[in-house]
């Protein structure tokens, strides 16, 4: 089974593809979709949509694991933009008939480290250990996305570490 984790954001949307193997799993691809802040929002959303569709075609995931929304009240514009990005993600997934699962950030942290308050560095180390990734991950967004994919596969009973 293959899962793609998505860490949504307008400037940078992290992604990570994890495939289960008979023993453990393997990170197949990870990175971030970046958009140009000088472009209008519709063009930035289309960039995210197009790149997600390309990733879906390449990896044919069975599951998309998306981080649940968490925004601060003092940044209402960020909440709206995040909602727009999530809408594009849901649309792209539905067009490809990919099941979507949402997971709270604290659940991911707890699943990987035993603590719902783990720091990003702890999450990165856990991901690299579980998936046998030697090099540092390209961005924290990609690491978050791999963590989402791993946790989603684990929640479904497809991956144990």
C-alpha positions, 0 to 999 in steps of 0.5 A: 500500500502507498500513502502520500502525506501532505503538509498544506501551505500556500507558499510551500506544500510538503509531500511524502510518499511511503510504501509498505513492504513485507517488512517495514516500509520505504520512503519513495519520494518527498519534497515540497511544492513551492509557489511564487509569492508574486503570482496571483493566488489562483495561479499559485493554487493551480500550481499546487493542483497541477503538481499534486496531480503529477505526483498522483499519476506517478505514484498512484497512492491508495491513501492521502493523509492530510494534516488537520487544520490548525491556525492561530486566531490572530492570523485569519488570512492564513486560515482562509489561504490554508482552506483554499489550499486544502480545497485544491488538495481534496479536489485533486484527490477526489478526481483520482479516487484517492481516499483521504484521512485527516490526522491531528499534528499531536497524533503524528508526534505521539505516534512517532515519538511517544510525545504529542509535544515533540519538537520537529527535530525529534520527528525528523530523527524518528522518520529517518530511523523508521524509513532508513533515510541517511541524508537529512530531509530537504525541508521540514515540510517534507518531513512533516508529510512523511510523518503524516504518511507513516502515521496514516499507514500505521492507523490503517494497520498497514505499517508497524515500527 
